[in-house]
Amino acid sequence: QVQLVESGGGLVQAGGSLRLSCAASGSIFSINAMGWYRQAPGKQRELVATITSGGSTNYRDSVKGRFTISRDNAKNTVYLQMNSLKPEDTAVYYCNAEITYYSGIYHVTGDYWGQGTQVTVSS
């Protein structure tokens, strides 16, 4: 019914920038909170940043001042602008969203994940 498709990952040198995008598609009624998580090899998945439908944001301490999360509600898309990248930012980045969609005559709410996009920062 709903899918999230990410793009924008890649290889960048330390100090560089990348912009991740995540577009939701399907029979969407509304999208509540959206966020980005990351998972480095051998580590647990961790929260990077979240944004509510009203635009309130939250960041993990290690990315504050370097990363910016934003969303375009008309396009059902969330972005993560990453500046001043560090080698420790290397991970697979996953998009997450709480989405309410149409299912027949009903509205169904679920939690959805993108497929992940690799971000590699070289020193």
Sequence and secondary structure as in RCSB ss.txt:
>XXXX:A:sequence
QVQLVESGGGLVQAGGSLRLSCAASGSIFSINAMGWYRQAPGKQRELVATITSGGSTNYRDSVKGRFTISRDNAK
NTVYLQMNSLKPEDTAVYYCNAEITYYSGIYHVTGDYWGQGTQVTVSS
>XXXX:A:secstr
 EEEEEE  EEEETT  EEEEEEEEESEEEEEEEEEEEE TTS  EEEEEE TT  EEE GGGTTTEEEEEETTT
TEEEEEE S  GGG EEEEEEEEEEEEETTEEEEEEEE   EEEEEE 
